Amino acid sequence: INDRFYVFAGQNVGRVLKFKVFDRWGELIFENENFSPNESGQGWDGRFEGDKMNPAVFVWFAEIEYLDGEVEVLKGDVTLVR
């Protein structure tokens, strides 16, 4: 069961500097900063202000820092289904 959407990364990623999820109108739905990757508790649970979101496609943005100090911006979309 995929109850949370979170940053899943390899061992060469040190920190997630920013992780954001937006709806199709560009409204910020979820935001988290400065955490370790691969921690499901740091991810989005499909809710906004405590209410379950309707199924839809959402855009995500992540700024990650590798162990060597390099920073990379990643982005994509995720489909929420219930």
Secondary structure, DSSP 8 states (H G I E B T S, - for coil): ----B-----TTEEEEEEEEEE-TT--EEEEEEEE-TT-GGGSB-SEETTEE--SEEEEEEEEEEETTS-EEEEEEEEEE--
